[in-house]
């Protein structure tokens, strides 16, 4: 959109960050209801998704997949471990590293979770192609913003 004299760029309804935040909060509300049956929070569900997809991983790698630091990830893993869904063990190759894997109960939960994406899709009112295009655009946006943040951080460090 090209700015015009009548465009007020400081209006809330002109802020893409607000639209994304509002959509994220709305997703959170739907996920909260859907994930209640599994006994998971949305962040815990994301951890389970990564482990179902990749299997056992070091905490650091898990954090990279989720874009979370260990300070945020550790309490999530502790709650999942207490629930009997994951296990954490020191790596035999590197004692400084902690490996996270699914327990039998965590593996079995995958079958119960299969309906979650279908229910979320239904809640959006979008079809699969619309979701795919939206996800691709959001991935591009994330990449652009990551690059902009890195560039800005580099400029600050050089100053």
C-alpha positions as CSV (number, residue, x, y, z in Angstrom):
1,X,0.0,0.0,0.0
2,X,1.4,3.4,-1.0
3,X,1.0,6.1,1.7
4,X,-1.5,8.8,0.8
5,X,-2.1,12.1,2.6
6,X,-5.2,10.5,4.1
7,X,-3.5,7.4,5.3
8,X,-2.7,7.5,9.0
9,X,0.1,4.9,9.5
10,X,-0.3,5.2,13.3
11,X,-3.9,3.8,13.3
12,X,-4.2,0.4,15.1
13,X,-6.0,-1.1,12.2
14,X,-3.0,-0.3,9.9
15,X,-0.5,-2.3,12.1
16,X,0.3,-5.8,10.7
17,X,1.9,-6.7,14.0
18,X,-1.5,-6.1,15.7
19,X,-3.3,-8.2,13.2
20,X,-0.8,-11.0,13.6
21,X,-1.0,-10.7,17.4
22,X,-4.8,-10.8,17.4
23,X,-4.8,-13.9,15.1
24,X,-2.2,-15.6,17.4
25,X,-4.4,-14.9,20.5
26,X,-7.4,-16.2,18.6
27,X,-5.5,-19.4,17.7
28,X,-4.5,-19.7,21.3
29,X,-8.1,-19.7,22.4
30,X,-9.1,-22.4,19.9
31,X,-6.0,-24.5,20.7
32,X,-6.7,-24.2,24.5
33,X,-10.1,-25.8,24.0
34,X,-8.9,-28.5,21.5
35,X,-5.8,-29.4,23.5
36,X,-7.7,-29.7,26.8
37,X,-8.6,-33.3,25.8
38,X,-4.9,-34.1,25.5
39,X,-4.0,-32.4,28.7
40,X,-1.5,-30.2,26.8
41,X,-0.9,-26.5,26.6
42,X,-0.1,-25.0,23.2
43,X,3.7,-24.7,23.9
44,X,3.7,-28.3,25.1
45,X,1.9,-29.4,22.0
46,X,4.6,-27.7,19.9
47,X,7.3,-29.6,21.8
48,X,5.4,-32.9,21.1
49,X,5.1,-32.0,17.4
50,X,8.8,-31.6,17.0
51,X,9.6,-34.9,18.9
52,X,6.9,-36.8,16.9
53,X,8.5,-35.6,13.7
54,X,12.2,-35.8,14.6
55,X,12.5,-38.3,17.5
56,X,15.1,-37.8,20.3
57,X,16.9,-34.5,20.1
58,X,19.3,-32.4,22.2
59,X,17.5,-29.6,24.1
60,X,19.5,-27.1,22.0
61,X,18.2,-28.5,18.7
62,X,14.7,-28.7,20.1
63,X,14.9,-25.1,21.0
64,X,16.2,-24.2,17.5
65,X,13.2,-25.9,15.9
66,X,10.8,-24.1,18.2
67,X,12.7,-20.7,18.3
68,X,12.8,-20.9,22.1
69,X,15.7,-20.4,24.4
70,X,16.6,-23.0,27.1
71,X,15.2,-20.8,29.9
72,X,11.7,-21.0,28.3
73,X,12.1,-24.6,27.1
74,X,13.3,-26.2,30.4
75,X,10.1,-25.6,32.4
76,X,8.0,-26.9,29.5
77,X,10.1,-30.1,29.3
78,X,10.0,-30.5,33.1
79,X,6.1,-30.4,33.0
80,X,6.0,-32.9,30.1
81,X,8.4,-35.2,31.9
82,X,6.3,-35.0,35.1
83,X,3.3,-35.9,32.9
84,X,5.2,-39.0,31.7
85,X,5.3,-37.9,28.1
86,X,9.0,-37.2,27.7
87,X,12.3,-38.2,29.3
88,X,15.4,-36.1,29.6
89,X,18.8,-37.7,29.9
90,X,22.4,-36.5,29.8
91,X,24.0,-37.4,26.4
92,X,26.5,-40.2,26.6
93,X,28.5,-38.5,23.8
94,X,28.6,-35.1,25.5
95,X,27.7,-34.8,29.2
96,X,27.0,-31.1,28.8
97,X,24.1,-31.9,26.5
98,X,20.6,-33.1,27.5
99,X,18.7,-35.4,25.1
100,X,14.9,-35.3,25.1
101,X,12.9,-38.3,23.9
102,X,9.3,-39.5,24.0
103,X,8.2,-42.1,26.5
104,X,5.8,-44.9,25.4
105,X,2.9,-42.7,26.6
106,X,4.3,-39.7,24.6
107,X,4.5,-41.9,21.4
108,X,0.9,-43.2,22.0
109,X,-0.4,-39.7,22.4
110,X,0.4,-39.0,18.8
111,X,-2.6,-41.1,17.7
112,X,-4.9,-39.0,19.9
113,X,-3.4,-35.8,18.5
114,X,-4.1,-36.6,14.8
115,X,-7.4,-34.8,15.0
116,X,-6.0,-31.5,16.3
117,X,-4.8,-30.1,12.9
118,X,-8.1,-31.1,11.3
119,X,-10.1,-29.3,14.0
120,X,-7.9,-26.2,13.7
121,X,-8.4,-26.2,9.9
122,X,-12.1,-26.4,10.4
123,X,-12.0,-23.5,12.9
124,X,-10.3,-21.2,10.4
125,X,-12.9,-21.6,7.6
126,X,-10.0,-21.8,5.1
127,X,-9.3,-24.6,2.8
128,X,-6.0,-26.5,2.6
129,X,-4.7,-24.4,-0.3
130,X,-5.5,-21.1,1.5
131,X,-3.7,-22.4,4.6
132,X,-0.7,-23.5,2.6
133,X,-0.4,-20.1,0.9
134,X,-0.9,-18.2,4.2
135,X,1.8,-20.4,5.9
136,X,4.2,-19.8,3.0
137,X,3.7,-16.0,3.2
138,X,4.1,-16.0,6.9
139,X,7.4,-18.0,6.5
140,X,8.6,-15.4,4.0
141,X,7.6,-12.6,6.4
142,X,9.5,-14.3,9.3
143,X,12.6,-14.7,7.2
144,X,12.5,-11.0,6.1
145,X,12.0,-9.9,9.7
146,X,14.8,-12.1,11.0
147,X,17.1,-10.7,8.3
148,X,16.1,-7.1,9.2
149,X,16.7,-7.8,12.9
150,X,20.1,-9.2,12.2
151,X,21.0,-6.2,10.0
152,X,19.8,-3.8,12.6
153,X,21.7,-5.6,15.3
154,X,24.9,-5.5,13.1
155,X,24.4,-1.8,12.7
156,X,24.1,-1.3,16.4
157,X,27.2,-3.4,17.1
158,X,29.2,-1.4,14.4
159,X,28.2,1.9,15.9
